[in-house]
Amino acid sequence: MKKMMIAVAMLWIAGAAFAQDQQAMNEGSIVYEEVIKLDIKLEGDAAQFADMMPKEQKSRKVLYFNPDYALYEKYTESDADAGSVQAVEAEGTMVQVQMVQPDDKLFTDFEKKQQVEQREFMGRRFLIKGDIEAHNWKFTGNSREISGLKCMEAFYENEKGETVKVWFSPEIPVASGPGHFAGLPGMVLAVDINDGDHTITAIKMDRAKVPEDILKKPKKGKKVTADEYDAIVKEKMEEMGAEGGEGTQVQTVIEIRQ
């Protein structure tokens, strides 16, 4: 009888520890690595250096979350994370490319089903308020493991006709994820847009409680609607002779020295 009581007690302790671990997964932070394939086009005399341009851009962002709120922003653990620099030398010519991530933030209020987004474009900041985006998710039944958590696969087709595939984990029961990729029964831990053109993958997790002063709405910037912001970006890009559109805005500085 004594042995049975000890066994039951040990089982209860193990069950309690498991329940605490499950509860801890309701909040914390996740660091994501974002990789975007690049097609940098140079004109005039600079066109000869096209092969020396980087083929992809990497950055890291962090998602802070709890059952009520989430905040997604750039990850700057060190100065090296603030931007990436690539230098290439060939035949006496040095090409240095520096990519700087804008100070973008996305705050989500799950109860109100609203989001406030801070976007930085050409030195100006904008605040965009709106409802949480709803996607027509389809489930494949496929599964994989990411950072030790079991994930399920879902996808939808965006307005550009691209397939957006995500992997979400019900083991983190918060309907959030990187950027606007959310609304599923679990945390989105990986995103693949257009078969690898743009990927986002969770690389580090911390289940520690998030301080209240972190989960705050961004307040810096001119208040505009999503349509107004898109119109501003389109106009400025057309003035520069470039093609504008949705997605991550990356400031690129190219220096060529001979």
N, C-alpha and C positions, 0 to 999 in steps of 0.2 A: 504493500500500500504506500509506503514511504517513497519508494522508487517511482511509483506512478505519479505521486503528487509533485515530485521534483521535475519529472518529465513534462507534466502539464504546465508547471510554472515556467520552465524554460521555453516552451512553445508559446506561452502568452507573452513573454518578454520579446521573443523574436517577432511575434505578430505586432506588438506595439511599436517596435523599432521600424518595421516595414511601413506601418501607418504614418509614423512621423516623417519617414523619408518621402512617402507619397505626398504628404501635406507640404513639405519643403519645396516640392517641385512646382507649386503654384506660383512661386515668385523667384526672382533672381535676375541674372544677366547672361546673355549669350553673345559671344563675339563671332562675327561672320567675316569670311574672306570673300570679296567680290572681284570677279575677273571679267573684263570686257575686252573682246577682240577689237582691235583698232585697224582702221584703213586710212592712214594719214596721207593726204594727197598734197604734193608740193608743185608749185607752178614756176615758170620762168627758169632762172639760173639755179634755183634751189632744187629743181626736179631731179638733178643728178644724184642727190642724196636720199632719194626715196627709199632705197634698199636698206639704208641705215636707220630708218625709223623703227620704233618699237612696234611689235605686233599685238601686244596686249597691255592692258593697264590693270594693276592690282591695287586694292585698297582694303581696309578693314573698317567695319562698323560694329556698333554694339547696340543690343536691344535690352533695355531695362523693363521689367514687367512685374505686375502682380495681378490678382484677379480683377482689379478695377481699372488700372491704367497701364499704358506702355509708352515708352519713348525710344525712338530709333535715331541714332546720330552717329557721326564719324567717331572712330576710335583713335585716340591719341595717347597711348600709353607712354610713348616717348616722342622726341622730336622727329625721329625717323619715320614715324607713322603719319606725320602731317602731310607728307607728299612724297612722291617717288621721283628719283633722278636717275637717268640712264645716259651714260656717256660712251660714245663709240668713236674710235679713231681709225682712219684708213687713208693711206697715201698722203700723209701730212695734214689731213683735215680732221678736226675734232667737232663732232656733233653732240651737243648736250640737250637732252629733252627733260624738262621738269614738268610733272603733272601735279596739280594742287587740287585737293578735294574741297568743294565749297562747304560752308558751314550750314548744311541742311539738317533739319530736325523734323521728325514726324511724331506728334503726340496723339494718342488714342484714348478716348473715354469709352469703355465698353458698355457702361450702363446707359449713357446717352446715345451710343452708337454714332459718335461724332469724332472727327479728326481735325487737328490744327497743324498745318505744315508750314515750316519756315524754309523758304527757298532763296538761295543766293545766286544772282545772275548779273554778271558784268559789274561787280562792285556794289550792287543794290540788293537789299533784302526785301522779301515779300512774305506776307502771311496769308495763307489760303485756308479757309474754314469750310468744311463740308461733311457729308455723311460718310460712313465707312463704305468703301467700294464693295459691291457685291459681284462675284464672278460666277459664271455658270460651270461650277466644278463637276467633273466626271471622274468616277473612281474606277481604277483598273483592277484592284485586288492584289496588285504586286506589293511586295514588302522588302525592306532592306534595313540594315542597322547603321545608324549615324551617331557617333560619340557614345556608343554603348546603349542607345535607345532604339527600340523597334519603331520603324516608320512605315507609313502607308503611302501609296502613290495616288496622286490626283492631277488632273490637267484641265486646261480650257484654252480656247483660241482667242487671242486679243484682237483689237480693232485693226491691227496691221496684217492679220492673217497668220501670225506666228503662234506656234504651239508653246504654251507656258506649262512646264511640268514642275510639280513640287512634291516634296516628301515631308509629311507631317507626322508628329508623334503624339498619340493619345496619352502617353505616359507623362506629358506636360499638359494638363487639361486647361490650357488657356488658348483661346481662339485668336492667336496673334502670329507674328512672323516678321521677317525683314521687309521694311517698306510697306507697300500696299498688298503684299501677298499674305492674306489672312482670311479669317472667316470659316476655318475648318475646325472639326472637332479635335483639336490638338495643335501644338506649336509647329510651325513650318520651320524645318531645319535645313532644307536645301531647295534651291530653285534652279531650273535650267530653261533658258529662253532660246527658242529657235535652234535647238540641237547644239548647244555649246557656245553660241555667240555671246551669251551673257549668263554667268553662273554666280550663285551665292550659296556658300556652304558654311554651316556652323563648325567652328574649329575649337571653341573653348566655352565651357559653361561654369557658372558660379551660382550655387543655389542659396547664397547668403541673402538675408533680408535687404531690400533696396531702401536706402534712406529716403524719407519723404521729400527732402529738398531736391532730389534728382528728378522725380516724376512730376515735373511742372510743365505747364503749357509754354511754348515759346511766345515771346511778346515783342520781339524786335522785327520791324519791317512794316512796309505799307500794306494795308489790308486790301486784298483783291479777291475776285472770284477765280475759280480754276480757268474759266474761259478767258477772262481778262489777262491772266498771267500767260496763257498760251499765246494770246495775240501779241503781247509785248515781246515774248521770245521770238516769235515768227518774224515780227517786224525788224527786230535788231539783227537777226541772222540773215535776213534778206538784204539788209543794208550792207552787211559784210560779205555778201556774195556766197553765203553758206546755206546749208540746208538745216532747218531747225526741226525739232520734234520732241517727243517725250523722252524720259529716261534720265540717267545721271548726267549732269553737266560737269565736265572736267575742264579746268583751265589748263591749257598746254602752252608752255613757253619753249621755243626751239631756238637754240643758239648755235650758229655755225662759225667756227674759227679756222682759218687757214694759215 
